[in-house]
Amino acid sequence: PSNTGITDGIQVVDSEYRVTAVNKSMTSLLSRTIKLGDHCYAACAFDLKICTDCPAEETFLTGQPASTTKRLAFTRDVNGSDERDRYIEINTFPLLDRGNRVVQVVEYIKDVCEKMRLADRLEHARRLAELGEMAARVAHEVRNPLNAITGAAHFLAEEYAGDETLQKFVSLIKRQAVRVNQVASDLLYVSKPLRT
């Protein structure tokens, strides 16, 4: 039969943050073995104290579910070769006794690496779009005074046709105006959205 078990990690911790129950998916999710009785922060994060922004701590204190996203450094990929950072989402839920006191917390842990990578790609695409818009604005702003400069150069060339020194400078102005205009055209070209 096919394996239809839960692929997300689930563990239960007591008020001393010791693991009282854990599923097998935690081992593959965190690339490490978690034993019953281990402190969750030592087993999961190799730390000597409760993690910063620990959602289990919040749930113990408030009796309410909590959630956070954490980065785990130096975990191995699915092939067990290259090391890479892994992002996990931790959701915690209280287990209450008859007096409605929180005695244990269930931690539901999900790999959100793909979600984070997608968010990064979307942010990158957004920034590229903004860059394209800015490039288009710059190109238009450059072209307005450039047209005035080119017009003034043509006027000077005709008005002072016999002045060789002035003609050299006018020629230089025209050549540089063509170069700047080409840069503006290139900016406008690359700022156009791709058609699909």
Accessible surface in RSA format (square Angstrom, percent):
REM  Atomic radii and reference values for relative SASA: ProtOr
REM  Chains: A
REM  Algorithm: Lee & Richards
REM  Probe-radius: 1.40
REM  Slices: 20
REM RES _ NUM      All-atoms   Total-Side   Main-Chain    Non-polar    All polar
REM                ABS   REL    ABS   REL    ABS   REL    ABS   REL    ABS   REL
RES PRO A   1   187.93 137.0 123.57 112.6  64.36 233.9 142.89 118.0  45.04 279.9
RES SER A   2    96.15  81.2  65.26  87.1  30.89  71.2  54.37 115.8  41.78  58.5
RES ASN A   3   146.18 100.8 107.81 104.2  38.37  92.4  41.86 100.7 104.32 100.8
RES THR A   4   123.75  88.0  89.62  90.9  34.12  81.3  64.78  87.0  58.97  89.1
RES GLY A   5    48.31  59.6   0.00   N/A  48.31  59.6  35.22  96.7  13.08  29.3
RES ILE A   6   107.64  61.3  88.86  66.2  18.78  45.3  94.78  68.3  12.86  34.9
RES THR A   7   113.79  80.9  97.98  99.3  15.81  37.7  75.08 100.8  38.71  58.5
RES ASP A   8    19.64  13.8  19.51  19.4   0.13   0.3   0.09   0.2  19.55  19.5
RES GLY A   9     0.00   0.0   0.00   N/A   0.00   0.0   0.00   0.0   0.00   0.0
RES ILE A  10    47.70  27.1  47.14  35.1   0.57   1.4  47.14  33.9   0.57   1.5
RES GLN A  11     1.49   0.8   1.02   0.7   0.47   1.1   0.47   1.0   1.02   0.8
RES VAL A  12    20.27  13.3  20.27  18.3   0.00   0.0  20.27  17.6   0.00   0.0
RES VAL A  13     0.00   0.0   0.00   0.0   0.00   0.0   0.00   0.0   0.00   0.0
RES ASP A  14    35.55  24.9  35.55  35.4   0.00   0.0  13.26  31.2  22.29  22.2
RES SER A  15    74.02  62.5  58.08  77.5  15.94  36.7  29.42  62.6  44.60  62.5
RES GLU A  16   110.84  63.6 101.39  76.7   9.45  22.5  40.00  77.4  70.84  57.8
RES TYR A  17    23.78  11.1  23.78  13.5   0.00   0.0  15.45  11.6   8.33  10.3
RES ARG A  18    91.64  38.5  91.64  46.7   0.00   0.0  22.25  30.4  69.39  42.1
RES VAL A  19     1.60   1.1   0.00   0.0   1.60   3.9   0.00   0.0   1.60   4.3
RES THR A  20    55.00  39.1  31.81  32.2  23.19  55.3  34.67  46.6  20.33  30.7
RES ALA A  21    45.16  41.5  42.29  65.3   2.87   6.5  45.16  63.6   0.00   0.0
RES VAL A  22    48.23  31.7  17.60  15.9  30.63  73.8  20.27  17.6  27.96  75.8
RES ASN A  23    42.95  29.6  31.94  30.9  11.02  26.5  35.49  85.4   7.46   7.2
RES LYS A  24   192.84  94.1 179.28 110.0  13.56  32.3 127.16 114.5  65.69  70.0
RES SER A  25    18.40  15.6  13.42  17.9   4.98  11.5   5.33  11.3  13.08  18.3
RES MET A  26     0.55   0.3   0.55   0.4   0.00   0.0   0.55   0.5   0.00   0.0
RES THR A  27    61.71  43.9  61.09  61.9   0.62   1.5  44.98  60.4  16.73  25.3
RES SER A  28    83.60  70.6  63.72  85.0  19.88  45.8  56.18 119.6  27.42  38.4
RES LEU A  29    13.55   7.5   9.79   7.0   3.76   9.5  13.55   9.5   0.00   0.0
RES LEU A  30     0.49   0.3   0.48   0.3   0.01   0.0   0.48   0.3   0.01   0.0
RES SER A  31    52.69  44.5  17.27  23.1  35.42  81.6  22.01  46.9  30.67  43.0
RES ARG A  32    34.29  14.4  24.26  12.4  10.03  23.9  23.09  31.6  11.20   6.8
RES THR A  33    94.81  67.4  74.52  75.5  20.29  48.4  45.79  61.5  49.01  74.1
RES ILE A  34    13.03   7.4   0.90   0.7  12.13  29.2   0.90   0.6  12.13  32.9
RES LYS A  35   137.19  66.9 132.73  81.4   4.46  10.6  80.43  72.4  56.76  60.5
RES LEU A  36   116.99  65.2  91.37  65.4  25.62  64.4  91.50  64.3  25.49  68.6
RES GLY A  37    34.39  42.4   0.00   N/A  34.39  42.4  29.31  80.4   5.08  11.4
RES ASP A  38    49.26  34.5  44.27  44.1   4.99  11.8  10.61  25.0  38.66  38.6
RES HIS A  39    48.58  26.6  45.97  32.0   2.61   6.7  20.17  20.8  28.41  33.1
RES CYS A  40    11.12   8.4  10.66  11.9   0.46   1.1   2.73   6.9   8.39   9.0
RES TYR A  41    31.66  14.8  29.84  17.0   1.82   4.7   8.31   6.2  23.35  28.8
RES ALA A  42    41.79  38.4  35.82  55.3   5.98  13.6  36.20  51.0   5.60  14.8
RES ALA A  43    11.86  10.9   0.44   0.7  11.42  26.0  10.54  14.8   1.32   3.5
RES CYS A  44    19.19  14.5  19.19  21.4   0.00   0.0  17.28  43.8   1.91   2.1
RES ALA A  45    40.49  37.2  19.41  30.0  21.08  48.0  22.73  32.0  17.76  47.1
RES PHE A  46   150.38  75.2 118.67  73.5  31.72  82.5 124.37  75.4  26.02  74.5
RES ASP A  47    47.44  33.2  44.17  44.0   3.27   7.7   6.57  15.5  40.87  40.8
RES LEU A  48   171.31  95.4 147.84 105.8  23.47  59.0 149.92 105.3  21.39  57.6
RES LYS A  49   137.75  67.2 134.58  82.6   3.17   7.6  99.08  89.2  38.67  41.2
RES ILE A  50    56.42  32.1  44.69  33.3  11.73  28.3  44.70  32.2  11.72  31.8
RES CYS A  51    27.18  20.6  22.73  25.3   4.45  10.5   6.76  17.1  20.43  22.0
RES THR A  52   106.87  76.0  94.05  95.3  12.83  30.6  67.33  90.4  39.54  59.8
RES ASP A  53   110.75  77.6  87.38  87.0  23.37  55.2  29.92  70.4  80.83  80.6
RES CYS A  54    13.02   9.8   8.48   9.5   4.54  10.7   0.24   0.6  12.78  13.8
RES PRO A  55     5.49   4.0   3.79   3.5   1.70   6.2   5.49   4.5   0.00   0.0
RES ALA A  56     0.00   0.0   0.00   0.0   0.00   0.0   0.00   0.0   0.00   0.0
RES GLU A  57    64.96  37.3  64.96  49.1   0.00   0.0   6.10  11.8  58.86  48.1
RES GLU A  58    89.68  51.5  86.66  65.6   3.02   7.2  23.52  45.5  66.16  54.0
RES THR A  59     0.00   0.0   0.00   0.0   0.00   0.0   0.00   0.0   0.00   0.0
RES PHE A  60    36.34  18.2  17.31  10.7  19.03  49.5  17.50  10.6  18.84  53.9
RES LEU A  61   143.83  80.1 109.50  78.3  34.33  86.3 111.76  78.5  32.07  86.3
RES THR A  62    78.45  55.8  49.38  50.1  29.07  69.3  57.73  77.5  20.72  31.3
RES GLY A  63    20.69  25.5   0.00   N/A  20.69  25.5  10.60  29.1  10.08  22.6
RES GLN A  64   109.45  61.2 109.41  80.0   0.03   0.1  36.72  78.2  72.73  55.2
RES PRO A  65    75.51  55.0  59.01  53.8  16.50  60.0  59.16  48.8  16.34 101.6
RES ALA A  66    11.41  10.5   0.42   0.7  10.98  25.0   9.55  13.4   1.86   4.9
RES SER A  67    70.76  59.8  40.70  54.3  30.06  69.2  29.10  62.0  41.66  58.4
RES THR A  68    30.37  21.6  20.50  20.8   9.86  23.5  14.86  20.0  15.51  23.4
RES THR A  69    67.09  47.7  41.05  41.6  26.04  62.1  21.45  28.8  45.64  69.0
RES LYS A  70    44.91  21.9  40.01  24.5   4.91  11.7  27.83  25.0  17.09  18.2
RES ARG A  71   133.07  55.9 105.83  54.0  27.24  64.8  21.40  29.3 111.67  67.7
RES LEU A  72    16.24   9.0  14.54  10.4   1.71   4.3  16.24  11.4   0.00   0.0
RES ALA A  73    40.25  37.0  23.94  37.0  16.31  37.1  23.94  33.7  16.31  43.2
RES PHE A  74   152.06  76.1 137.25  85.0  14.81  38.5 137.39  83.3  14.67  42.0
RES THR A  75     2.17   1.5   0.09   0.1   2.08   5.0   2.17   2.9   0.00   0.0
RES ARG A  76   111.68  46.9 110.72  56.4   0.96   2.3  30.82  42.1  80.87  49.0
RES ASP A  77    28.70  20.1  22.37  22.3   6.33  15.0   8.85  20.8  19.85  19.8
RES VAL A  78   137.98  90.8  99.78  90.3  38.20  92.1 108.15  94.0  29.84  80.9
RES ASN A  79   125.54  86.6  90.70  87.6  34.84  83.9  24.69  59.4 100.85  97.5
RES GLY A  80    44.69  55.1   0.00   N/A  44.69  55.1  23.61  64.8  21.08  47.2
RES SER A  81    61.76  52.2  45.56  60.8  16.19  37.3  46.54  99.1  15.21  21.3
RES ASP A  82   102.18  71.6  97.45  97.0   4.73  11.2  26.91  63.3  75.27  75.1
RES GLU A  83    93.98  54.0  65.11  49.3  28.88  68.8  19.30  37.3  74.69  61.0
RES ARG A  84    75.97  31.9  66.10  33.7   9.87  23.5  56.27  76.9  19.70  11.9
RES ASP A  85    59.61  41.8  46.20  46.0  13.41  31.7  12.26  28.8  47.36  47.2
RES ARG A  86     9.90   4.2   9.90   5.0   0.00   0.0   0.02   0.0   9.88   6.0
RES TYR A  87    70.06  32.7  70.06  39.9   0.00   0.0  36.36  27.3  33.70  41.5
RES ILE A  88     6.17   3.5   6.17   4.6   0.00   0.0   6.17   4.4   0.00   0.0
RES GLU A  89    36.79  21.1  36.79  27.8   0.00   0.0   2.14   4.1  34.64  28.3
RES ILE A  90    16.78   9.5  16.78  12.5   0.00   0.0  16.78  12.1   0.00   0.0
RES ASN A  91    31.54  21.7  31.54  30.5   0.00   0.0   5.00  12.0  26.54  25.6
RES THR A  92     0.09   0.1   0.00   0.0   0.09   0.2   0.00   0.0   0.09   0.1
RES PHE A  93    90.40  45.2  90.40  56.0   0.00   0.0  90.40  54.8   0.00   0.0
RES PRO A  94    31.31  22.8  16.72  15.2  14.59  53.0  16.72  13.8  14.59  90.7
RES LEU A  95    71.55  39.8  70.01  50.1   1.53   3.8  71.55  50.2   0.00   0.0
RES LEU A  96    89.78  50.0  56.54  40.4  33.24  83.6  56.54  39.7  33.24  89.4
RES ASP A  97    44.84  31.4  30.10  30.0  14.74  34.9  31.58  74.3  13.26  13.2
RES ARG A  98   248.29 104.2 209.24 106.7  39.05  93.0  92.25 126.1 156.04  94.6
RES GLY A  99    43.72  53.9   0.00   N/A  43.72  53.9  24.01  65.9  19.71  44.2
RES ASN A 100   115.09  79.4  96.08  92.8  19.02  45.8  18.85  45.4  96.24  93.0
RES ARG A 101   157.90  66.3 153.75  78.4   4.14   9.9  70.04  95.7  87.86  53.2
RES VAL A 102    28.86  19.0   9.14   8.3  19.72  47.5   9.14   7.9  19.72  53.5
RES VAL A 103    65.15  42.9  57.46  52.0   7.69  18.5  60.44  52.5   4.71  12.8
RES GLN A 104    51.15  28.6  51.15  37.4   0.00   0.0   7.64  16.3  43.50  33.0
RES VAL A 105     0.00   0.0   0.00   0.0   0.00   0.0   0.00   0.0   0.00   0.0
RES VAL A 106    32.41  21.3  32.41  29.3   0.00   0.0  32.41  28.2   0.00   0.0
RES GLU A 107    10.83   6.2  10.83   8.2   0.00   0.0   0.28   0.5  10.55   8.6
RES TYR A 108    67.63  31.6  67.63  38.5   0.00   0.0  46.13  34.7  21.51  26.5
RES ILE A 109     4.20   2.4   4.20   3.1   0.00   0.0   4.20   3.0   0.00   0.0
RES LYS A 110    84.97  41.5  84.97  52.1   0.00   0.0  48.91  44.0  36.06  38.4
RES ASP A 111    56.25  39.4  38.88  38.7  17.37  41.1  20.57  48.4  35.68  35.6
RES VAL A 112     8.59   5.7   6.27   5.7   2.32   5.6   8.59   7.5   0.00   0.0
RES CYS A 113     5.42   4.1   4.65   5.2   0.76   1.8   4.31  10.9   1.10   1.2
RES GLU A 114   101.86  58.5  99.69  75.4   2.17   5.2  65.52 126.7  36.34  29.7
RES LYS A 115   126.34  61.6 117.82  72.3   8.52  20.3  86.31  77.7  40.03  42.6
RES MET A 116    61.80  32.0  61.63  40.8   0.17   0.4  45.30  38.5  16.50  21.9
RES ARG A 117   105.48  44.3 104.32  53.2   1.16   2.8  53.39  73.0  52.09  31.6
RES LEU A 118    89.16  49.7  89.16  63.8   0.00   0.0  89.16  62.6   0.00   0.0
RES ALA A 119    51.86  47.7  43.76  67.5   8.09  18.4  47.27  66.6   4.59  12.2
RES ASP A 120    95.40  66.8  89.42  89.0   5.98  14.1  26.26  61.8  69.14  69.0
RES ARG A 121   129.16  54.2 122.12  62.3   7.03  16.7  71.34  97.5  57.81  35.0
RES LEU A 122   113.71  63.3 108.76  77.8   4.95  12.4 109.28  76.7   4.43  11.9
RES GLU A 123    61.71  35.4  58.74  44.4   2.97   7.1  36.88  71.3  24.82  20.3
RES HIS A 124   113.13  61.8 110.42  76.7   2.71   6.9  74.82  77.1  38.31  44.6
RES ALA A 125    53.89  49.5  47.83  73.8   6.06  13.8  49.49  69.7   4.40  11.7
RES ARG A 126   114.36  48.0 107.35  54.7   7.00  16.7  70.59  96.5  43.76  26.5
RES ARG A 127   148.66  62.4 144.15  73.5   4.51  10.7  40.38  55.2 108.28  65.6
RES LEU A 128    95.97  53.4  88.31  63.2   7.65  19.2  88.69  62.3   7.28  19.6
RES ALA A 129    58.46  53.8  44.03  67.9  14.44  32.8  55.65  78.4   2.82   7.5
RES GLU A 130    87.38  50.2  83.75  63.4   3.64   8.7  34.14  66.0  53.24  43.5
RES LEU A 131    98.20  54.7  95.92  68.6   2.28   5.7  97.70  68.6   0.50   1.3
RES GLY A 132    14.21  17.5   0.00   N/A  14.21  17.5  13.66  37.5   0.55   1.2
RES GLU A 133   104.96  60.3  98.55  74.6   6.42  15.3  37.31  72.2  67.65  55.2
RES MET A 134    93.32  48.3  93.32  61.8   0.00   0.0  54.09  46.0  39.22  52.0
RES ALA A 135    14.27  13.1   9.51  14.7   4.76  10.8  14.03  19.8   0.24   0.6
RES ALA A 136    25.57  23.5  25.57  39.5   0.00   0.0  25.57  36.0   0.00   0.0
RES ARG A 137   142.44  59.8 138.85  70.8   3.59   8.5  70.90  96.9  71.55  43.4
RES VAL A 138    68.59  45.1  66.53  60.2   2.06   5.0  68.57  59.6   0.02   0.1
RES ALA A 139     0.07   0.1   0.00   0.0   0.07   0.2   0.07   0.1   0.00   0.0
RES HIS A 140   102.18  55.8 101.07  70.3   1.11   2.8  66.16  68.2  36.02  41.9
RES GLU A 141   117.99  67.7 113.45  85.8   4.54  10.8  40.78  78.9  77.21  63.0
RES VAL A 142    49.72  32.7  45.89  41.5   3.84   9.2  48.95  42.5   0.78   2.1
RES ARG A 143    68.41  28.7  68.07  34.7   0.34   0.8  23.00  31.4  45.41  27.5
RES ASN A 144    98.33  67.8  87.59  84.6  10.74  25.9  25.75  62.0  72.58  70.2
RES PRO A 145    72.28  52.7  65.33  59.6   6.95  25.3  71.88  59.3   0.40   2.5
RES LEU A 146    13.35   7.4  12.39   8.9   0.95   2.4  12.94   9.1   0.41   1.1
RES ASN A 147   101.41  69.9  92.17  89.1   9.25  22.3  25.77  62.0  75.64  73.1
RES ALA A 148    68.58  63.1  50.88  78.5  17.70  40.3  63.19  89.0   5.39  14.3
RES ILE A 149    87.09  49.6  82.93  61.8   4.16  10.0  86.21  62.1   0.89   2.4
RES THR A 150    41.83  29.7  41.83  42.4   0.00   0.0  36.15  48.6   5.68   8.6
RES GLY A 151    39.22  48.4   0.00   N/A  39.22  48.4  32.83  90.1   6.39  14.3
RES ALA A 152    54.35  50.0  45.65  70.4   8.71  19.8  52.33  73.7   2.02   5.4
RES ALA A 153     1.60   1.5   0.00   0.0   1.60   3.6   1.07   1.5   0.54   1.4
RES HIS A 154    87.97  48.1  87.42  60.8   0.55   1.4  59.72  61.6  28.24  32.9
RES PHE A 155   121.39  60.7 115.87  71.8   5.52  14.4 120.80  73.2   0.59   1.7
RES LEU A 156    56.85  31.7  56.85  40.7   0.00   0.0  56.85  39.9   0.00   0.0
RES ALA A 157    16.74  15.4  11.73  18.1   5.02  11.4  11.87  16.7   4.87  12.9
RES GLU A 158   142.72  81.9 120.19  90.9  22.53  53.7  47.48  91.8  95.24  77.8
RES GLU A 159   103.69  59.5  76.80  58.1  26.89  64.0  10.32  20.0  93.37  76.2
RES TYR A 160   106.99  49.9 101.92  58.0   5.07  13.2  61.72  46.4  45.26  55.8
RES ALA A 161    74.44  68.4  52.18  80.5  22.26  50.6  53.17  74.9  21.27  56.3
RES GLY A 162    76.64  94.5   0.00   N/A  76.64  94.5  44.42 121.9  32.22  72.2
RES ASP A 163    65.54  45.9  56.39  56.1   9.15  21.6  19.33  45.5  46.21  46.1
RES GLU A 164   136.09  78.1 130.06  98.4   6.03  14.4  47.93  92.7  88.16  72.0
RES THR A 165    87.85  62.5  86.04  87.2   1.80   4.3  50.44  67.8  37.40  56.5
RES LEU A 166    47.35  26.4  45.48  32.5   1.87   4.7  46.96  33.0   0.38   1.0
RES GLN A 167    48.93  27.4  45.72  33.4   3.21   7.6  28.18  60.0  20.75  15.7
RES LYS A 168   152.02  74.2 142.13  87.2   9.88  23.5  89.28  80.4  62.73  66.8
RES PHE A 169   118.89  59.5 118.46  73.4   0.43   1.1 118.89  72.1   0.00   0.0
RES VAL A 170     3.01   2.0   3.01   2.7   0.00   0.0   3.01   2.6   0.00   0.0
RES SER A 171    44.77  37.8  41.33  55.2   3.44   7.9  24.35  51.8  20.42  28.6
RES LEU A 172    74.96  41.7  74.96  53.6   0.00   0.0  74.96  52.6   0.00   0.0
RES ILE A 173    65.33  37.2  61.23  45.6   4.10   9.9  64.62  46.5   0.71   1.9
RES LYS A 174    59.97  29.3  59.06  36.2   0.91   2.2  31.71  28.5  28.26  30.1
RES ARG A 175   132.59  55.7 128.13  65.3   4.46  10.6  67.49  92.2  65.10  39.5
RES GLN A 176    70.93  39.7  70.78  51.7   0.15   0.4  35.39  75.3  35.54  27.0
RES ALA A 177     6.94   6.4   3.06   4.7   3.88   8.8   5.80   8.2   1.14   3.0
RES VAL A 178   103.57  68.1 100.55  91.0   3.01   7.3 102.80  89.3   0.76   2.1
RES ARG A 179   156.91  65.9 152.10  77.5   4.81  11.4  50.75  69.4 106.16  64.3
RES VAL A 180    61.67  40.6  61.14  55.4   0.52   1.3  61.67  53.6   0.00   0.0
RES ASN A 181    60.01  41.4  60.01  58.0   0.00   0.0   7.91  19.0  52.10  50.4
RES GLN A 182   100.51  56.2 100.08  73.1   0.42   1.0  39.53  84.1  60.98  46.2
RES VAL A 183    88.12  58.0  87.52  79.2   0.60   1.5  88.06  76.5   0.07   0.2
RES ALA A 184     1.46   1.3   0.17   0.3   1.29   2.9   1.27   1.8   0.20   0.5
RES SER A 185    34.33  29.0  28.47  38.0   5.86  13.5  21.50  45.8  12.82  18.0
RES ASP A 186    71.89  50.4  70.85  70.5   1.04   2.4  25.54  60.1  46.34  46.2
RES LEU A 187    52.07  29.0  51.54  36.9   0.53   1.3  51.93  36.5   0.14   0.4
RES LEU A 188    30.69  17.1  29.97  21.4   0.72   1.8  29.97  21.0   0.72   1.9
RES TYR A 189   163.49  76.3 156.90  89.3   6.59  17.2 109.88  82.6  53.61  66.1
RES VAL A 190   105.88  69.7  76.13  68.9  29.75  71.7  82.15  71.4  23.73  64.3
RES SER A 191    22.50  19.0   3.64   4.9  18.86  43.4   1.53   3.3  20.96  29.4
RES LYS A 192   137.51  67.1 125.41  76.9  12.09  28.8  74.82  67.3  62.69  66.8
RES PRO A 193   121.05  88.2 100.88  92.0  20.17  73.3 112.03  92.5   9.01  56.0
RES LEU A 194   171.09  95.3 146.35 104.7  24.74  62.2 148.93 104.6  22.16  59.6
RES ARG A 195   238.23 100.0 202.56 103.3  35.67  84.9  77.68 106.2 160.56  97.3
RES THR A 196   182.63 129.9 106.80 108.3  75.83 180.7 108.55 145.8  74.08 112.0
END  Absolute sums over single chains surface
CHAIN  1 A    13778.1      11709.3       2068.8       8187.1       5591.1
END  Absolute sums over all chains
TOTAL         13778.1      11709.3       2068.8       8187.1       5591.1
